[in-house]
Amino acid sequence: MRIVPSIDLDGGRSRIVFWPGAATGVGAPTDQPARIARHFVDRGATLIHLVDFDGARAGTPQNLAAIGAVAGRVATPLQIAGGVDSPEAIQIVFATGATRVVVGAALLDRPPLLAACAAAAGAWLAVGLDPRPDRIAGFPWQRAAIPTLDDLLGELVSAGISRVVMSHGGGVAELGRLSDIGRRYPSIEVSVAGGVTDLDGVRRLRDAGVSALILGEALLSGAIDFEEAQAIARAAE
């Protein structure tokens, strides 16, 4: 399993100030996404996840300068979420330095647009899903019947999409569901973002067969040590 640091971009800065040496008083705090990304890449990160909060609100990419600054500071692949739900938006962030994108679940109700996004991003497109049954039921689907998670995963497989990012999928209650997805949909690469606040959570998701764990506030706040999480994630390899 891969540990993926996540940085929330808001107005060109990280929404969470990162101070890796806070416990010892070493170093200085920073809200510069490029510096934060460099810190984790220097310690072995092989992918950086960037969430464009302004882009999510506006519906189009907004933090392009910040994304470009990160791309200029690290050679590691960058995955962008927020405001990239069109082929044009994907082309913009790719031109800025991104290499992967996460589009929203709403595109599952618009198959032609989802197909166009998949064509623009190739194999590096993922769809974000909230696997909780109540959230799926409460989503404003534009279809006759409320789909199940199985329905949605089946649609993704049929569309040739092999990557999903499960938000809020890191709790104990979701572990059985994640293991079941791995067994029933072996072609799908599952990443989890949210729900993990300690190293035990890292172990649980590793054992559930998750491909990647995306960690934001837990890493930046110091609740989870990146290098310890990496060691645990790799323990079963």
C-alpha positions, 0 to 999 in steps of 0.5 A, a space after each residue: 500500500 502506498 501512503 500519499 500526502 495530501 495538501 488542501 489548496 486554498 488561495 494558493 496556500 495550504 489550508 493547514 500550516 505544516 510545522 514538521 519540527 513542532 514537537 522539538 522546536 526545530 524548523 519553521 512552519 510553512 503554508 507553502 504547498 511546494 515546500 510541504 510537497 518537497 518535505 514528503 518527497 524527500 522522505 519517500 513520497 511517490 505521489 502527492 495529492 492536491 485538493 483545489 478547494 477554490 476549484 471545487 467551489 468554482 467548478 474550474 481549476 483555480 490554484 494553478 500557480 500553486 500546482 505549477 509551483 509544486 510541479 516545479 519543486 518535485 518530479 513526483 507525480 501530482 494528483 489533482 482533485 477539485 474543479 476538474 470535471 471536464 476535459 478542458 479542466 483536465 487539459 489545463 491542470 495537466 499543462 500546469 504540471 499535474 499527471 493524475 486527476 480525480 473527478 466527481 461522482 456526478 459524472 456517472 450520471 453523464 456518461 458522455 462527459 465521463 468518457 470525454 474526461 477519461 479520454 483526456 486523462 487516459 489511465 490516470 483518471 479516478 472517480 471519487 466516491 463516498 461509499 457510505 450507503 446513506 451518502 450514496 442514497 442522499 446524493 442528488 442522482 439524475 436517474 430513476 433509481 438510487 444506485 448502490 455502490 455495486 451499481 456504480 463500480 459496475 458502471 466504472 468497470 464498463 466504462 473502462 475506468 480502473 481507479 476510484 478514490 473512496 472518501 471517508 472509507 477508512 473507518 472500521 465499519 468500512 473495512 469489510 466493504 473495502 475487502 469485498 470490493 477488492 475481491 469482486 472488482 480486481 481490476 479497480 485500484 482503490 485509494 482511500 481518503 479520510 477516516 484514518 487518524 492513527 497508525 492502527 488505521 493504516 494497518 487496517 487499510 493495508 490488511 484490507 487490500 487498499 492500494 493507497 491511503 491519502 492522508 492530509 490533516 493527520 500528516 500535517 498536524 503530526 498525528 501520523 508520522 509519515 515515515 512510520 506510516 510508510 513502514 507499516 504500509 510496506 510491511 505486508 509487501 
